[in-house]
Amino acid sequence: MSGWRLTLRHAPAVRVDLRGVLPAALARLSAAQVEQLRVGHGRALVPLGEFFAVRPEGDDGALRFEGDLSRFDRVGWMMAGGRLSVDGAAGHYAGGCMTGGELRVNGAVGLLAGCEMAGGQLTVDGDAGDFAASTLPGSMDGMRGGTLVVKGNAGARFGDRMRRGTALVFGNAGDFLASRMVAGTIGIGGQAGAHVGYGMRRGSVVFATSAPSIASTFVPAVADAWVFWQLLARDLARHGGPFETLPSRAITRHLGDLASDGRGELILAT
């Protein structure tokens, strides 16, 4: 299985849709066939070679992009396996609907990163835009599995309607963090904006360094959760950064959102 390195020739005039350009799809193609793959450029379909210089690299089946792909959307869209990396930024929907494999973006990503992903791992070394780990417009279910790690900051509505999986932000998160969350785990290393847990039904949101403003529809928990916390803390600690010391720290919990008959929890590490 051939690996490929695609180096950006020039920035496109309008946004480009890279759905279907995945490690498994390119693994058994020749260089000429890879260059002739059609991708959406505005309302037209143009060859991939119009934007990228294509060369084989290794035999691990990995796909590597080089350059600023901030105008290229759906990098890793519906990825089911293999390894894909971007040495630079990526556009909207990065890692959307992933079910497996590993996607790493060594830069920032746009809107809806990891939206409705159900498996695999998406790592963003820079910032993520609004609605990461969330739901596609018009859908009822957000992130459903897998792991999303944002090493920078995240925008508003991070984890909106999230149902399963683990989503971590090493930096700050915007307004409406974990809004309408159904289940899963979110970890925040920095500060959170307004309206944390709005409409939250279940799930856990862990604050590693900074306590958020907690709405009156969340109430302090009375029951001890030490055993559960040790399991959760060790799982988060393996990602390092602001979560590394969690297993040695005590916690306080708040339960809600009671306005939605919710049973979620906001966990503050002390």
PyRosetta script that sets phi, psi and omega in degrees:
from pyrosetta import init, pose_from_sequence

init()
pose = pose_from_sequence("MSGWRLTLRHAPAVRVDLRGVLPAALARLSAAQVEQLRVGHGRALVPLGEFFAVRPEGDDGALRFEGDLSRFDRVGWMMAGGRLSVDGAAGHYAGGCMTGGELRVNGAVGLLAGCEMAGGQLTVDGDAGDFAASTLPGSMDGMRGGTLVVKGNAGARFGDRMRRGTALVFGNAGDFLASRMVAGTIGIGGQAGAHVGYGMRRGSVVFATSAPSIASTFVPAVADAWVFWQLLARDLARHGGPFETLPSRAITRHLGDLASDGRGELILAT")
pose.set_psi(1, 123.6)
pose.set_omega(1, -177.6)
pose.set_phi(2, -81.2)
pose.set_psi(2, 140.4)
pose.set_omega(2, 167.6)
pose.set_phi(3, -94.1)
pose.set_psi(3, 158.2)
pose.set_omega(3, -175.6)
pose.set_phi(4, -134.9)
pose.set_psi(4, 145.0)
pose.set_omega(4, 170.9)
pose.set_phi(5, -118.7)
pose.set_psi(5, 121.7)
pose.set_omega(5, -179.8)
pose.set_phi(6, -111.8)
pose.set_psi(6, 114.9)
pose.set_omega(6, -176.6)
pose.set_phi(7, -105.1)
pose.set_psi(7, 127.1)
pose.set_omega(7, -176.2)
pose.set_phi(8, -63.8)
pose.set_psi(8, 129.1)
pose.set_omega(8, 177.0)
pose.set_phi(9, -82.8)
pose.set_psi(9, -46.1)
pose.set_omega(9, -178.0)
pose.set_phi(10, -161.0)
pose.set_psi(10, 158.1)
pose.set_omega(10, 177.9)
pose.set_phi(11, -71.9)
pose.set_psi(11, 139.1)
pose.set_omega(11, -179.2)
pose.set_phi(12, -74.3)
pose.set_psi(12, 157.0)
pose.set_omega(12, 178.9)
pose.set_phi(13, -70.3)
pose.set_psi(13, -37.6)
pose.set_omega(13, 175.6)
pose.set_phi(14, -129.4)
pose.set_psi(14, 174.4)
pose.set_omega(14, -174.6)
pose.set_phi(15, -67.2)
pose.set_psi(15, 148.3)
pose.set_omega(15, -178.5)
pose.set_phi(16, -116.8)
pose.set_psi(16, 137.8)
pose.set_omega(16, 179.7)
pose.set_phi(17, -100.8)
pose.set_psi(17, 114.4)
pose.set_omega(17, -176.4)
pose.set_phi(18, -98.3)
pose.set_psi(18, 18.3)
pose.set_omega(18, 178.1)
pose.set_phi(19, -58.5)
pose.set_psi(19, 139.7)
pose.set_omega(19, 179.6)
pose.set_phi(20, 90.8)
pose.set_psi(20, -13.3)
pose.set_omega(20, 177.6)
pose.set_phi(21, -89.8)
pose.set_psi(21, 86.2)
pose.set_omega(21, -171.0)
pose.set_phi(22, -128.7)
pose.set_psi(22, 157.6)
pose.set_omega(22, -179.3)
pose.set_phi(23, -53.5)
pose.set_psi(23, -45.9)
pose.set_omega(23, -177.7)
pose.set_phi(24, -65.8)
pose.set_psi(24, -34.5)
pose.set_omega(24, -178.3)
pose.set_phi(25, -72.3)
pose.set_psi(25, -27.6)
pose.set_omega(25, -176.3)
pose.set_phi(26, -98.5)
pose.set_psi(26, -11.4)
pose.set_omega(26, -168.4)
pose.set_phi(27, -58.8)
pose.set_psi(27, -35.1)
pose.set_omega(27, -174.9)
pose.set_phi(28, -110.8)
pose.set_psi(28, 16.8)
pose.set_omega(28, 179.2)
pose.set_phi(29, -94.7)
pose.set_psi(29, 158.8)
pose.set_omega(29, 171.4)
pose.set_phi(30, -85.1)
pose.set_psi(30, 168.1)
pose.set_omega(30, 179.3)
pose.set_phi(31, -60.7)
pose.set_psi(31, -40.3)
pose.set_omega(31, 179.6)
pose.set_phi(32, -63.8)
pose.set_psi(32, -39.1)
pose.set_omega(32, 179.0)
pose.set_phi(33, -68.3)
pose.set_psi(33, -38.6)
pose.set_omega(33, 177.2)
pose.set_phi(34, -62.8)
pose.set_psi(34, -43.0)
pose.set_omega(34, -179.7)
pose.set_phi(35, -63.3)
pose.set_psi(35, -28.9)
pose.set_omega(35, -177.0)
pose.set_phi(36, -90.2)
pose.set_psi(36, -2.2)
pose.set_omega(36, 175.8)
pose.set_phi(37, -58.3)
pose.set_psi(37, 136.3)
pose.set_omega(37, -177.1)
pose.set_phi(38, -91.7)
pose.set_psi(38, 133.7)
pose.set_omega(38, 177.3)
pose.set_phi(39, -129.2)
pose.set_psi(39, 152.4)
pose.set_omega(39, -178.7)
pose.set_phi(40, -74.4)
pose.set_psi(40, 125.1)
pose.set_omega(40, 177.1)
pose.set_phi(41, -126.1)
pose.set_psi(41, 94.6)
pose.set_omega(41, -170.2)
pose.set_phi(42, 64.8)
pose.set_psi(42, -121.7)
pose.set_omega(42, 179.2)
pose.set_phi(43, -98.3)
pose.set_psi(43, 3.8)
pose.set_omega(43, -178.2)
pose.set_phi(44, -110.5)
pose.set_psi(44, 161.0)
pose.set_omega(44, 171.7)
pose.set_phi(45, -109.3)
pose.set_psi(45, 124.5)
pose.set_omega(45, -176.8)
pose.set_phi(46, -128.7)
pose.set_psi(46, 157.3)
pose.set_omega(46, 179.7)
pose.set_phi(47, -65.4)
pose.set_psi(47, 144.1)
pose.set_omega(47, 178.2)
pose.set_phi(48, -58.7)
pose.set_psi(48, -34.2)
pose.set_omega(48, 179.7)
pose.set_phi(49, -64.3)
pose.set_psi(49, -13.8)
pose.set_omega(49, 174.9)
pose.set_phi(50, -62.9)
pose.set_psi(50, -30.9)
pose.set_omega(50, -175.1)
pose.set_phi(51, -110.2)
pose.set_psi(51, -23.0)
pose.set_omega(51, -172.8)
pose.set_phi(52, -128.4)
pose.set_psi(52, 140.8)
pose.set_omega(52, 165.6)
pose.set_phi(53, -83.5)
pose.set_psi(53, 128.4)
pose.set_omega(53, -172.6)
pose.set_phi(54, -109.6)
pose.set_psi(54, 128.9)
pose.set_omega(54, 173.1)
pose.set_phi(55, -146.1)
pose.set_psi(55, 143.5)
pose.set_omega(55, 178.2)
pose.set_phi(56, -69.8)
pose.set_psi(56, 148.9)
pose.set_omega(56, 179.6)
pose.set_phi(57, -151.5)
pose.set_psi(57, 109.6)
pose.set_omega(57, 177.0)
pose.set_phi(58, 74.5)
pose.set_psi(58, 177.9)
pose.set_omega(58, 179.8)
pose.set_phi(59, -125.0)
pose.set_psi(59, 24.3)
pose.set_omega(59, -178.4)
pose.set_phi(60, -90.5)
pose.set_psi(60, -2.2)
pose.set_omega(60, 179.2)
pose.set_phi(61, 77.1)
pose.set_psi(61, 6.4)
pose.set_omega(61, -178.6)
pose.set_phi(62, -77.6)
pose.set_psi(62, 154.4)
pose.set_omega(62, 177.7)
pose.set_phi(63, -119.8)
pose.set_psi(63, 127.7)
pose.set_omega(63, -176.8)
pose.set_phi(64, -126.3)
pose.set_psi(64, 127.7)
pose.set_omega(64, 174.4)
pose.set_phi(65, -102.9)
pose.set_psi(65, 142.0)
pose.set_omega(65, 174.1)
pose.set_phi(66, -122.8)
pose.set_psi(66, 131.4)
pose.set_omega(66, 177.4)
pose.set_phi(67, 122.5)
pose.set_psi(67, 173.9)
pose.set_omega(67, -179.9)
pose.set_phi(68, -82.8)
pose.set_psi(68, 104.3)
pose.set_omega(68, -178.6)
pose.set_phi(69, -99.5)
pose.set_psi(69, 29.5)
pose.set_omega(69, -176.9)
pose.set_phi(70, -66.9)
pose.set_psi(70, -17.0)
pose.set_omega(70, 175.8)
pose.set_phi(71, -102.4)
pose.set_psi(71, 12.5)
pose.set_omega(71, 177.9)
pose.set_phi(72, -112.6)
pose.set_psi(72, 117.4)
pose.set_omega(72, -175.9)
pose.set_phi(73, -99.1)
pose.set_psi(73, 161.1)
pose.set_omega(73, 175.8)
pose.set_phi(74, 61.1)
pose.set_psi(74, 38.2)
pose.set_omega(74, 170.2)
pose.set_phi(75, -66.1)
pose.set_psi(75, 125.5)
pose.set_omega(75, -178.8)
pose.set_phi(76, 73.5)
pose.set_psi(76, 16.4)
pose.set_omega(76, -179.6)
pose.set_phi(77, -60.7)
pose.set_psi(77, 125.2)
pose.set_omega(77, 179.3)
pose.set_phi(78, 59.1)
pose.set_psi(78, 30.2)
pose.set_omega(78, 178.3)
pose.set_phi(79, -65.2)
pose.set_psi(79, 133.9)
pose.set_omega(79, -176.6)
pose.set_phi(80, -114.1)
pose.set_psi(80, -9.7)
pose.set_omega(80, -179.3)
pose.set_phi(81, -179.0)
pose.set_psi(81, 174.8)
pose.set_omega(81, 179.5)
pose.set_phi(82, 84.1)
pose.set_psi(82, -172.5)
pose.set_omega(82, -179.1)
pose.set_phi(83, -126.1)
pose.set_psi(83, 133.6)
pose.set_omega(83, 179.3)
pose.set_phi(84, -134.7)
pose.set_psi(84, 133.7)
pose.set_omega(84, 179.0)
pose.set_phi(85, -135.0)
pose.set_psi(85, 152.2)
pose.set_omega(85, 177.3)
pose.set_phi(86, -126.2)
pose.set_psi(86, 118.1)
pose.set_omega(86, 177.4)
pose.set_phi(87, -90.2)
pose.set_psi(87, 74.9)
pose.set_omega(87, -175.7)
pose.set_phi(88, 151.6)
pose.set_psi(88, -167.4)
pose.set_omega(88, -179.7)
pose.set_phi(89, -80.7)
pose.set_psi(89, 165.2)
pose.set_omega(89, 174.8)
pose.set_phi(90, -134.9)
pose.set_psi(90, 160.5)
pose.set_omega(90, -176.0)
pose.set_phi(91, -85.2)
pose.set_psi(91, -147.7)
pose.set_omega(91, -176.8)
pose.set_phi(92, -78.0)
pose.set_psi(92, 157.4)
pose.set_omega(92, 175.5)
pose.set_phi(93, 63.6)
pose.set_psi(93, 22.3)
pose.set_omega(93, 179.0)
pose.set_phi(94, -59.1)
pose.set_psi(94, 126.4)
pose.set_omega(94, 179.8)
pose.set_phi(95, 71.2)
pose.set_psi(95, 12.9)
pose.set_omega(95, -179.6)
pose.set_phi(96, -63.4)
pose.set_psi(96, 136.7)
pose.set_omega(96, 177.0)
pose.set_phi(97, 59.8)
pose.set_psi(97, 25.0)
pose.set_omega(97, 174.2)
pose.set_phi(98, -60.7)
pose.set_psi(98, 146.0)
pose.set_omega(98, 173.3)
pose.set_phi(99, -123.1)
pose.set_psi(99, -9.6)
pose.set_omega(99, 179.6)
pose.set_phi(100, -174.7)
pose.set_psi(100, 175.4)
pose.set_omega(100, 179.4)
pose.set_phi(101, 87.3)
pose.set_psi(101, -174.0)
pose.set_omega(101, -176.8)
pose.set_phi(102, -132.3)
pose.set_psi(102, 123.4)
pose.set_omega(102, 177.4)
pose.set_phi(103, -120.5)
pose.set_psi(103, 127.7)
pose.set_omega(103, 178.5)
pose.set_phi(104, -128.0)
pose.set_psi(104, 128.8)
pose.set_omega(104, 177.1)
pose.set_phi(105, -114.0)
pose.set_psi(105, 114.9)
pose.set_omega(105, -178.3)
pose.set_phi(106, -86.9)
pose.set_psi(106, 52.4)
pose.set_omega(106, -178.8)
pose.set_phi(107, -179.2)
pose.set_psi(107, -161.0)
pose.set_omega(107, -179.3)
pose.set_phi(108, -86.9)
pose.set_psi(108, 161.5)
pose.set_omega(108, 174.4)
pose.set_phi(109, -128.4)
pose.set_psi(109, 161.4)
pose.set_omega(109, -177.8)
pose.set_phi(110, -86.0)
pose.set_psi(110, -144.2)
pose.set_omega(110, -177.0)
pose.set_phi(111, -74.1)
pose.set_psi(111, 153.7)
pose.set_omega(111, 168.0)
pose.set_phi(112, 60.0)
pose.set_psi(112, 35.0)
pose.set_omega(112, 175.8)
pose.set_phi(113, -66.2)
pose.set_psi(113, 133.7)
pose.set_omega(113, 178.8)
pose.set_phi(114, 66.5)
pose.set_psi(114, 19.0)
pose.set_omega(114, -179.0)
pose.set_phi(115, -64.3)
pose.set_psi(115, 129.7)
pose.set_omega(115, 178.3)
pose.set_phi(116, 56.5)
pose.set_psi(116, 25.9)
pose.set_omega(116, 175.6)
pose.set_phi(117, -68.5)
pose.set_psi(117, 145.2)
pose.set_omega(117, -175.7)
pose.set_phi(118, -121.6)
pose.set_psi(118, -2.7)
pose.set_omega(118, -179.9)
pose.set_phi(119, -175.2)
pose.set_psi(119, 174.4)
pose.set_omega(119, -179.3)
pose.set_phi(120, 82.5)
pose.set_psi(120, -172.8)
pose.set_omega(120, 179.9)
pose.set_phi(121, -132.9)
pose.set_psi(121, 129.4)
pose.set_omega(121, 175.0)
pose.set_phi(122, -117.1)
pose.set_psi(122, 121.2)
pose.set_omega(122, 178.5)
pose.set_phi(123, -118.7)
pose.set_psi(123, 126.9)
pose.set_omega(123, 179.3)
pose.set_phi(124, -116.3)
pose.set_psi(124, 115.6)
pose.set_omega(124, -177.5)
pose.set_phi(125, -77.6)
pose.set_psi(125, -17.2)
pose.set_omega(125, 178.3)
pose.set_phi(126, -108.8)
pose.set_psi(126, -147.0)
pose.set_omega(126, -179.2)
pose.set_phi(127, -88.6)
pose.set_psi(127, 158.6)
pose.set_omega(127, 174.9)
pose.set_phi(128, -120.7)
pose.set_psi(128, 142.7)
pose.set_omega(128, 179.3)
pose.set_phi(129, -75.8)
pose.set_psi(129, -167.9)
pose.set_omega(129, -178.6)
pose.set_phi(130, -65.1)
pose.set_psi(130, 155.1)
pose.set_omega(130, 173.1)
pose.set_phi(131, 63.3)
pose.set_psi(131, 29.0)
pose.set_omega(131, 172.1)
pose.set_phi(132, -69.3)
pose.set_psi(132, 150.7)
pose.set_omega(132, -178.6)
pose.set_phi(133, 54.6)
pose.set_psi(133, 33.9)
pose.set_omega(133, -170.7)
pose.set_phi(134, -120.2)
pose.set_psi(134, -150.8)
pose.set_omega(134, -174.4)
pose.set_phi(135, -117.4)
pose.set_psi(135, 150.4)
pose.set_omega(135, 173.6)
pose.set_phi(136, -68.9)
pose.set_psi(136, 150.9)
pose.set_omega(136, 178.9)
pose.set_phi(137, -54.3)
pose.set_psi(137, 128.0)
pose.set_omega(137, 179.1)
pose.set_phi(138, 90.0)
pose.set_psi(138, -7.3)
pose.set_omega(138, -179.3)
pose.set_phi(139, -95.1)
pose.set_psi(139, 159.6)
pose.set_omega(139, -178.8)
pose.set_phi(140, -100.4)
pose.set_psi(140, -15.5)
pose.set_omega(140, -174.5)
pose.set_phi(141, -116.7)
pose.set_psi(141, 129.6)
pose.set_omega(141, 177.6)
pose.set_phi(142, -91.5)
pose.set_psi(142, -142.5)
pose.set_omega(142, -179.7)
pose.set_phi(143, -56.0)
pose.set_psi(143, 135.0)
pose.set_omega(143, -172.5)
pose.set_phi(144, -120.2)
pose.set_psi(144, 1.2)
pose.set_omega(144, -179.8)
pose.set_phi(145, 166.1)
pose.set_psi(145, 176.9)
pose.set_omega(145, -179.4)
pose.set_phi(146, 83.0)
pose.set_psi(146, -169.0)
pose.set_omega(146, -176.9)
pose.set_phi(147, -133.9)
pose.set_psi(147, 129.4)
pose.set_omega(147, 174.5)
pose.set_phi(148, -118.6)
pose.set_psi(148, 125.4)
pose.set_omega(148, 178.7)
pose.set_phi(149, -123.6)
pose.set_psi(149, 121.6)
pose.set_omega(149, 176.9)
pose.set_phi(150, -110.9)
pose.set_psi(150, 114.2)
pose.set_omega(150, -176.8)
pose.set_phi(151, -77.8)
pose.set_psi(151, -18.5)
pose.set_omega(151, 178.2)
pose.set_phi(152, -102.0)
pose.set_psi(152, -137.5)
pose.set_omega(152, 178.9)
pose.set_phi(153, -101.0)
pose.set_psi(153, 160.2)
pose.set_omega(153, 177.0)
pose.set_phi(154, -123.1)
pose.set_psi(154, 151.9)
pose.set_omega(154, -178.9)
pose.set_phi(155, -81.7)
pose.set_psi(155, -159.0)
pose.set_omega(155, -177.5)
pose.set_phi(156, -73.4)
pose.set_psi(156, 158.6)
pose.set_omega(156, 174.8)
pose.set_phi(157, 60.1)
pose.set_psi(157, 32.0)
pose.set_omega(157, 175.9)
pose.set_phi(158, -63.7)
pose.set_psi(158, 126.4)
pose.set_omega(158, 179.5)
pose.set_phi(159, 76.0)
pose.set_psi(159, 19.6)
pose.set_omega(159, 178.4)
pose.set_phi(160, -60.1)
pose.set_psi(160, 128.2)
pose.set_omega(160, -179.1)
pose.set_phi(161, 58.6)
pose.set_psi(161, 23.9)
pose.set_omega(161, 179.0)
pose.set_phi(162, -60.6)
pose.set_psi(162, 138.6)
pose.set_omega(162, -176.9)
pose.set_phi(163, -114.0)
pose.set_psi(163, -31.7)
pose.set_omega(163, -178.5)
pose.set_phi(164, -157.1)
pose.set_psi(164, 173.6)
pose.set_omega(164, 175.6)
pose.set_phi(165, 93.2)
pose.set_psi(165, -174.9)
pose.set_omega(165, -179.4)
pose.set_phi(166, -128.8)
pose.set_psi(166, 129.6)
pose.set_omega(166, 179.6)
pose.set_phi(167, -131.2)
pose.set_psi(167, 121.2)
pose.set_omega(167, -175.6)
pose.set_phi(168, -120.2)
pose.set_psi(168, 143.1)
pose.set_omega(168, 173.4)
pose.set_phi(169, -126.5)
pose.set_psi(169, 117.9)
pose.set_omega(169, -179.8)
pose.set_phi(170, -71.8)
pose.set_psi(170, -28.8)
pose.set_omega(170, -178.8)
pose.set_phi(171, -101.1)
pose.set_psi(171, -138.9)
pose.set_omega(171, -177.4)
pose.set_phi(172, -92.9)
pose.set_psi(172, 159.0)
pose.set_omega(172, 175.4)
pose.set_phi(173, -123.7)
pose.set_psi(173, 151.3)
pose.set_omega(173, -177.7)
pose.set_phi(174, -80.3)
pose.set_psi(174, -164.1)
pose.set_omega(174, -178.5)
pose.set_phi(175, -68.2)
pose.set_psi(175, 156.6)
pose.set_omega(175, 176.5)
pose.set_phi(176, 59.5)
pose.set_psi(176, 38.6)
pose.set_omega(176, 173.1)
pose.set_phi(177, -58.9)
pose.set_psi(177, 133.9)
pose.set_omega(177, 177.8)
pose.set_phi(178, 59.2)
pose.set_psi(178, 27.9)
pose.set_omega(178, 178.0)
pose.set_phi(179, -63.8)
pose.set_psi(179, 135.7)
pose.set_omega(179, 177.4)
pose.set_phi(180, 56.9)
pose.set_psi(180, 27.2)
pose.set_omega(180, -178.8)
pose.set_phi(181, -65.6)
pose.set_psi(181, 137.2)
pose.set_omega(181, -178.1)
pose.set_phi(182, -103.5)
pose.set_psi(182, -37.5)
pose.set_omega(182, 178.6)
pose.set_phi(183, -169.9)
pose.set_psi(183, 177.0)
pose.set_omega(183, -179.4)
pose.set_phi(184, 104.2)
pose.set_psi(184, -173.5)
pose.set_omega(184, -177.0)
pose.set_phi(185, -132.7)
pose.set_psi(185, 132.1)
pose.set_omega(185, 175.0)
pose.set_phi(186, -122.4)
pose.set_psi(186, 135.7)
pose.set_omega(186, 175.3)
pose.set_phi(187, -122.2)
pose.set_psi(187, 135.5)
pose.set_omega(187, -179.0)
pose.set_phi(188, -123.6)
pose.set_psi(188, 124.3)
pose.set_omega(188, -179.3)
pose.set_phi(189, -88.2)
pose.set_psi(189, -21.7)
pose.set_omega(189, -178.6)
pose.set_phi(190, -115.1)
pose.set_psi(190, -138.1)
pose.set_omega(190, -178.3)
pose.set_phi(191, -98.0)
pose.set_psi(191, 157.9)
pose.set_omega(191, 177.5)
pose.set_phi(192, -117.7)
pose.set_psi(192, 150.8)
pose.set_omega(192, 178.3)
pose.set_phi(193, -76.5)
pose.set_psi(193, -159.6)
pose.set_omega(193, -175.9)
pose.set_phi(194, -76.6)
pose.set_psi(194, 158.7)
pose.set_omega(194, 170.9)
pose.set_phi(195, 64.2)
pose.set_psi(195, 44.5)
pose.set_omega(195, 176.7)
pose.set_phi(196, -62.6)
pose.set_psi(196, 131.4)
pose.set_omega(196, 175.3)
pose.set_phi(197, 72.1)
pose.set_psi(197, 21.2)
pose.set_omega(197, 179.9)
pose.set_phi(198, -58.2)
pose.set_psi(198, 121.0)
pose.set_omega(198, 179.1)
pose.set_phi(199, 70.8)
pose.set_psi(199, 18.0)
pose.set_omega(199, -177.1)
pose.set_phi(200, -65.7)
pose.set_psi(200, 135.8)
pose.set_omega(200, -179.1)
pose.set_phi(201, -102.8)
pose.set_psi(201, -51.0)
pose.set_omega(201, 176.8)
pose.set_phi(202, -148.1)
pose.set_psi(202, -174.2)
pose.set_omega(202, 179.7)
pose.set_phi(203, 100.2)
pose.set_psi(203, 174.7)
pose.set_omega(203, -176.8)
pose.set_phi(204, -130.6)
pose.set_psi(204, 134.8)
pose.set_omega(204, 174.3)
pose.set_phi(205, -121.4)
pose.set_psi(205, 119.5)
pose.set_omega(205, -176.1)
pose.set_phi(206, -106.1)
pose.set_psi(206, 129.6)
pose.set_omega(206, 177.2)
pose.set_phi(207, -109.3)
pose.set_psi(207, 112.5)
pose.set_omega(207, -170.8)
pose.set_phi(208, -81.9)
pose.set_psi(208, -29.1)
pose.set_omega(208, -173.5)
pose.set_phi(209, -132.7)
pose.set_psi(209, -24.6)
pose.set_omega(209, -172.3)
pose.set_phi(210, -136.5)
pose.set_psi(210, 129.0)
pose.set_omega(210, 179.7)
pose.set_phi(211, -77.7)
pose.set_psi(211, 134.2)
pose.set_omega(211, 178.7)
pose.set_phi(212, -82.8)
pose.set_psi(212, 173.6)
pose.set_omega(212, 169.0)
pose.set_phi(213, -78.9)
pose.set_psi(213, 118.8)
pose.set_omega(213, -173.1)
pose.set_phi(214, -102.1)
pose.set_psi(214, 127.3)
pose.set_omega(214, -178.8)
pose.set_phi(215, -66.6)
pose.set_psi(215, 158.1)
pose.set_omega(215, -180.0)
pose.set_phi(216, -69.8)
pose.set_psi(216, -9.1)
pose.set_omega(216, 178.2)
pose.set_phi(217, -87.2)
pose.set_psi(217, 6.1)
pose.set_omega(217, 170.1)
pose.set_phi(218, -112.3)
pose.set_psi(218, 136.9)
pose.set_omega(218, -177.0)
pose.set_phi(219, -119.3)
pose.set_psi(219, 150.3)
pose.set_omega(219, 178.4)
pose.set_phi(220, -62.0)
pose.set_psi(220, 138.3)
pose.set_omega(220, 177.6)
pose.set_phi(221, -80.5)
pose.set_psi(221, 144.4)
pose.set_omega(221, -179.9)
pose.set_phi(222, -102.0)
pose.set_psi(222, -39.8)
pose.set_omega(222, -175.7)
pose.set_phi(223, -69.1)
pose.set_psi(223, 144.5)
pose.set_omega(223, 177.8)
pose.set_phi(224, -75.8)
pose.set_psi(224, 142.9)
pose.set_omega(224, -179.2)
pose.set_phi(225, -133.8)
pose.set_psi(225, 36.0)
pose.set_omega(225, -173.2)
pose.set_phi(226, -63.2)
pose.set_psi(226, -44.9)
pose.set_omega(226, -178.3)
pose.set_phi(227, -63.9)
pose.set_psi(227, -47.4)
pose.set_omega(227, 177.3)
pose.set_phi(228, -58.2)
pose.set_psi(228, -43.1)
pose.set_omega(228, -177.7)
pose.set_phi(229, -63.4)
pose.set_psi(229, -39.7)
pose.set_omega(229, 179.9)
pose.set_phi(230, -63.3)
pose.set_psi(230, -40.4)
pose.set_omega(230, 177.7)
pose.set_phi(231, -65.4)
pose.set_psi(231, -46.1)
pose.set_omega(231, -179.3)
pose.set_phi(232, -67.1)
pose.set_psi(232, -43.6)
pose.set_omega(232, -177.7)
pose.set_phi(233, -62.2)
pose.set_psi(233, -41.2)
pose.set_omega(233, 179.3)
pose.set_phi(234, -66.5)
pose.set_psi(234, -36.2)
pose.set_omega(234, 178.1)
pose.set_phi(235, -65.3)
pose.set_psi(235, -41.1)
pose.set_omega(235, 179.8)
pose.set_phi(236, -74.3)
pose.set_psi(236, -33.6)
pose.set_omega(236, -175.9)
pose.set_phi(237, -63.4)
pose.set_psi(237, -27.6)
pose.set_omega(237, -177.9)
pose.set_phi(238, -66.7)
pose.set_psi(238, -14.5)
pose.set_omega(238, 177.2)
pose.set_phi(239, -85.1)
pose.set_psi(239, -8.3)
pose.set_omega(239, 175.2)
pose.set_phi(240, 73.5)
pose.set_psi(240, -156.4)
pose.set_omega(240, 179.6)
pose.set_phi(241, 59.9)
pose.set_psi(241, -138.2)
pose.set_omega(241, -177.4)
pose.set_phi(242, -69.3)
pose.set_psi(242, -8.8)
pose.set_omega(242, -177.6)
pose.set_phi(243, -97.8)
pose.set_psi(243, -4.3)
pose.set_omega(243, -172.1)
pose.set_phi(244, -62.8)
pose.set_psi(244, -34.5)
pose.set_omega(244, -175.6)
pose.set_phi(245, -94.9)
pose.set_psi(245, 6.4)
pose.set_omega(245, -175.0)
pose.set_phi(246, -57.3)
pose.set_psi(246, -40.5)
pose.set_omega(246, -176.7)
pose.set_phi(247, -60.9)
pose.set_psi(247, -22.5)
pose.set_omega(247, -178.2)
pose.set_phi(248, -94.7)
pose.set_psi(248, 6.1)
pose.set_omega(248, -174.1)
pose.set_phi(249, -114.5)
pose.set_psi(249, 149.7)
pose.set_omega(249, 176.1)
pose.set_phi(250, -82.8)
pose.set_psi(250, 169.6)
pose.set_omega(250, -177.1)
pose.set_phi(251, -138.5)
pose.set_psi(251, 159.5)
pose.set_omega(251, 163.0)
pose.set_phi(252, -123.5)
pose.set_psi(252, 150.0)
pose.set_omega(252, -176.8)
pose.set_phi(253, -128.0)
pose.set_psi(253, 148.2)
pose.set_omega(253, 172.8)
pose.set_phi(254, -128.8)
pose.set_psi(254, 136.8)
pose.set_omega(254, -172.9)
pose.set_phi(255, -109.8)
pose.set_psi(255, 142.2)
pose.set_omega(255, 179.0)
pose.set_phi(256, 168.2)
pose.set_psi(256, -162.0)
pose.set_omega(256, 1.0)
pose.set_phi(257, -81.8)
pose.set_psi(257, 115.1)
pose.set_omega(257, -175.2)
pose.set_phi(258, -66.1)
pose.set_psi(258, -21.0)
pose.set_omega(258, 176.3)
pose.set_phi(259, -67.2)
pose.set_psi(259, -19.2)
pose.set_omega(259, 177.4)
pose.set_phi(260, -114.1)
pose.set_psi(260, 19.7)
pose.set_omega(260, -175.6)
pose.set_phi(261, 55.1)
pose.set_psi(261, 35.7)
pose.set_omega(261, -174.3)
pose.set_phi(262, -83.7)
pose.set_psi(262, 156.2)
pose.set_omega(262, 178.5)
pose.set_phi(263, -127.8)
pose.set_psi(263, 27.7)
pose.set_omega(263, 176.5)
pose.set_phi(264, -76.9)
pose.set_psi(264, 175.9)
pose.set_omega(264, -179.1)
pose.set_phi(265, -141.3)
pose.set_psi(265, 138.7)
pose.set_omega(265, 170.0)
pose.set_phi(266, -103.9)
pose.set_psi(266, 119.6)
pose.set_omega(266, -174.8)
pose.set_phi(267, -109.6)
pose.set_psi(267, 122.0)
pose.set_omega(267, -178.5)
pose.set_phi(268, -108.5)
pose.set_psi(268, 115.5)
pose.set_omega(268, 176.6)
pose.set_phi(269, -77.9)
pose.set_psi(269, 132.9)
pose.set_omega(269, -176.9)
pose.set_phi(270, -114.3)
pose.dump_pdb("model.pdb")
